[in-house]
Amino acid sequence: MSTITASSGRTWLAWQLSRYFPPPLLPVVTGAAVSWRMTQPDHRGLLWGLGGSGAWALLSAALAVTGRRLGWWPSSVSSQRRPRLMLLTASVLAAAAVWLVCERLGAPPPLLAAGRTAVLLVALVLACTCFSNISLHTNAAAASITLMTVWVDAGWAVLYLLVAAIAWSRLHLRAHTPAQVLLGAVLGTVVCMAMPHLSR
């Protein structure tokens, strides 16, 4: 009886982690924080970060919901390869469109450089999806915590524990294999650690 209860409790926790840390959430918060830090003392960076990352997340979500309603894919977050490739392609296009709009509106050059890295990361996730069902949850979490650690404060590295918890949740729910979770975490971490060099 206690084993069943413990197992149910772990499953509940795994669902909560997956539900409350979906792929777009942490990148939007991180985008705002990193943009604010990169443009100090000019606090308009916070607005650029929220506007850019928030617009990308909303546009991607709108495309996902619209596609589901039109019958292009079975759900807004699909694990099937073809629908997932279509969703990620839409996300790459949304990220590129937001970057172009921010450039036209005169966003600060460091933020535009950071935006290019974000587009690159989403494109790499799309490329990886061609041969593996990469974990978007762990990719987004690892990328976000890496950016916070590199650009805001090294103390944020403690939140890699959250990345580990999210990775565990995806494994516990059998949404991904260990290799898919690891690929997501490594890709997000490596690309975002390289961002200072890519942003030059």
Long-range contacts (C-beta under 8 A, 24 or more apart in sequence): 10-172, 11-172, 11-173, 13-169, 14-168, 14-169, 14-170, 14-172, 14-173, 15-169, 15-173, 17-165, 17-166, 17-168, 17-169, 18-137, 18-166, 18-169, 18-170, 18-173, 18-175, 21-137, 21-141, 21-162, 21-166, 22-77, 22-137, 23-136, 23-137, 23-139, 23-140, 24-57, 24-60, 24-61, 24-140, 25-140, 26-140, 26-141, 26-143, 26-144, 26-145, 27-53, 27-56, 27-57, 27-118, 27-140, 27-143, 27-144, 28-53, 28-54, 28-57, 29-144, 30-143, 30-144, 30-147, 30-148, 31-118, 33-148, 33-152, 34-114, 34-147, 34-148, 34-151, 34-152, 35-111, 35-114, 37-151, 37-152, 38-108, 38-110, 38-111, 38-114, 38-151, 39-108, 39-110, 39-111, 42-108, 45-108, 45-111, 48-102, 48-107, 48-108, 48-111, 49-111, 51-102, 52-98, 52-99, 52-102, 52-107, 52-111, 52-115, 53-118, 55-98, 55-101, 56-91, 56-94, 56-95, 56-98, 56-118, 59-94, 59-97, 59-98, 60-90, 60-91, 60-94, 60-95, 63-87, 63-90, 63-91, 63-94, 64-90, 77-136, 79-133, 79-175, 81-129, 81-133, 84-129, 84-133, 85-126, 85-129, 85-130, 88-122, 88-125, 88-126, 88-129, 89-126, 91-122, 91-126, 92-119, 92-122, 92-123, 92-126, 95-119, 95-122, 110-199, 113-198, 113-199, 113-200, 114-195, 114-199, 116-198, 116-199, 117-191, 117-192, 117-194, 117-195, 117-198, 117-199, 120-191, 120-198, 121-187, 121-188, 121-191, 121-192, 124-187, 124-191, 125-184, 125-187, 128-183, 128-187, 132-179, 132-180, 132-183, 133-176, 133-177, 133-180, 134-180, 134-183, 134-184, 134-187, 135-167, 135-170, 135-175, 135-176, 135-180, 135-181, 135-183, 135-184, 135-185, 136-184, 137-166, 137-167, 137-169, 137-170, 137-184, 138-163, 138-166, 138-167, 138-170, 138-176, 138-181, 138-184, 138-185, 138-188, 139-184, 139-185, 139-187, 139-188, 140-188, 141-166, 141-167, 141-185, 141-188, 142-184, 142-185, 142-186, 142-187, 142-188, 142-189, 142-192, 143-188, 143-189, 143-191, 143-192, 144-188, 146-188, 146-189, 146-192, 146-193, 147-192, 147-195, 150-192, 150-193, 150-195, 150-196, 151-195
